[in-house]
Amino acid sequence: MISVKEFERLQRLVEAKQREADQAEGAYKQLMGRLKDEFGCTTLKEAKAKLSKMEQQVQDQSAAFDKAYAAFVAEHGEEINA
C-alpha cells in the first residue's frame, strides 16, 4: 500500500504536470490564433502548404530579378564600369 507521503508527492507531481500541460495548451492556442490572424491558416497542414507556396514565389521572384539584373548589366555594363 502507498504511504500518505508518497501519495502527496505523486499528487504534487501530477499537479505540476497538469500546469505544464495547461501552459503548453495556452501557448498552442496563442500560436494557432496568430497563424490564423497573420496568414489565414487554421491548421498546420494549411500553414505548411502556404509556406511552400511562398517559398516558391520567393524563388521565382529571385530568378526574375537575377534575369532582369543580368539584362540590365548586359545593356548598361559599359556605363556602369566607366
CYANA upper distance limits for C-alpha pairs under 8 A (distance plus 0.5 A):
  2 ILE  CA      6 GLU  CA      6.85
  2 ILE  CA      7 PHE  CA      7.04
  3 SER  CA      7 PHE  CA      6.63
  4 VAL  CA      8 GLU  CA      6.60
  5 LYS  CA      9 ARG  CA      6.73
  6 GLU  CA     10 LEU  CA      6.66
  7 PHE  CA     11 GLN  CA      6.53
  8 GLU  CA     12 ARG  CA      6.67
  9 ARG  CA     13 LEU  CA      6.75
 10 LEU  CA     14 VAL  CA      6.62
 11 GLN  CA     15 GLU  CA      6.64
 12 ARG  CA     16 ALA  CA      6.59
 13 LEU  CA     17 LYS  CA      6.68
 14 VAL  CA     18 GLN  CA      6.60
 15 GLU  CA     19 ARG  CA      6.76
 16 ALA  CA     20 GLU  CA      6.83
 17 LYS  CA     21 ALA  CA      6.64
 18 GLN  CA     22 ASP  CA      6.58
 19 ARG  CA     23 GLN  CA      6.64
 20 GLU  CA     24 ALA  CA      6.63
 21 ALA  CA     25 GLU  CA      6.57
 22 ASP  CA     26 GLY  CA      6.66
 23 GLN  CA     27 ALA  CA      6.66
 24 ALA  CA     28 TYR  CA      6.57
 25 GLU  CA     29 LYS  CA      6.66
 26 GLY  CA     30 GLN  CA      6.62
 27 ALA  CA     31 LEU  CA      6.63
 28 TYR  CA     32 MET  CA      6.56
 29 LYS  CA     33 GLY  CA      6.54
 30 GLN  CA     34 ARG  CA      6.75
 31 LEU  CA     35 LEU  CA      6.58
 32 MET  CA     36 LYS  CA      6.69
 32 MET  CA     42 THR  CA      7.52
 32 MET  CA     43 THR  CA      8.19
 33 GLY  CA     37 ASP  CA      6.59
 34 ARG  CA     38 GLU  CA      6.35
 34 ARG  CA     39 PHE  CA      8.47
 35 LEU  CA     39 PHE  CA      6.04
 35 LEU  CA     40 GLY  CA      7.14
 35 LEU  CA     41 CYS  CA      6.36
 35 LEU  CA     42 THR  CA      7.66
 35 LEU  CA     47 ALA  CA      8.17
 36 LYS  CA     40 GLY  CA      4.81
 36 LYS  CA     41 CYS  CA      5.14
 36 LYS  CA     42 THR  CA      6.01
 37 ASP  CA     41 CYS  CA      8.40
 39 PHE  CA     47 ALA  CA      8.23
 41 CYS  CA     46 GLU  CA      6.14
 41 CYS  CA     47 ALA  CA      6.09
 42 THR  CA     46 GLU  CA      7.33
 42 THR  CA     47 ALA  CA      8.21
 43 THR  CA     47 ALA  CA      6.87
 44 LEU  CA     48 LYS  CA      6.58
 45 LYS  CA     49 ALA  CA      6.78
 46 GLU  CA     50 LYS  CA      6.61
 47 ALA  CA     51 LEU  CA      6.50
 48 LYS  CA     52 SER  CA      6.64
 49 ALA  CA     53 LYS  CA      6.75
 50 LYS  CA     54 MET  CA      6.59
 51 LEU  CA     55 GLU  CA      6.55
 52 SER  CA     56 GLN  CA      6.76
 53 LYS  CA     57 GLN  CA      6.77
 54 MET  CA     58 VAL  CA      6.73
 55 GLU  CA     59 GLN  CA      6.78
 56 GLN  CA     60 ASP  CA      6.60
 57 GLN  CA     61 GLN  CA      6.51
 58 VAL  CA     62 SER  CA      6.46
 59 GLN  CA     63 ALA  CA      6.62
 60 ASP  CA     64 ALA  CA      6.66
 61 GLN  CA     65 PHE  CA      6.55
 62 SER  CA     66 ASP  CA      6.63
 63 ALA  CA     67 LYS  CA      6.64
 64 ALA  CA     68 ALA  CA      6.61
 65 PHE  CA     69 TYR  CA      6.42
 66 ASP  CA     70 ALA  CA      6.55
 67 LYS  CA     71 ALA  CA      6.73
 68 ALA  CA     72 PHE  CA      6.60
 69 TYR  CA     73 VAL  CA      6.61
 70 ALA  CA     74 ALA  CA      6.51
 71 ALA  CA     75 GLU  CA      6.61
 72 PHE  CA     76 HIS  CA      6.35
 72 PHE  CA     77 GLY  CA      7.94
 73 VAL  CA     77 GLY  CA      5.01
 73 VAL  CA     80 ILE  CA      8.31
 76 HIS  CA     80 ILE  CA      6.74
 77 GLY  CA     81 ASN  CA      6.64
 78 GLU  CA     82 ALA  CA      6.57
